């Protein structure tokens, strides 16, 4: 009978050990959309934000988690 205390499965975080903590999983980027316009988001690695050109908003990424709250988004300069 196998030992039930032994952990024989890997955590999903084990797959991302070589990635920067603030970097978003590319698979997640493929499915995320702007909560306002429902259009795809563009990942800006330099500013660590997800950009919605159609809404003129930049959503922050904190600890690798996209914060897709309109109240937390930054208004893009070119849309002011």
PyMOL commands that set and color helices and strands:
alter all, ss='L'
color gray80, all
select helices_A, chain A and resi 12-16+26-31+70-72+77-79
alter helices_A, ss='H'
color red, helices_A
select strands_A, chain A and resi 42-44+49-52+57-62+65-66+74-75
alter strands_A, ss='S'
color yellow, strands_A
deselect
rebuild
show_as cartoon
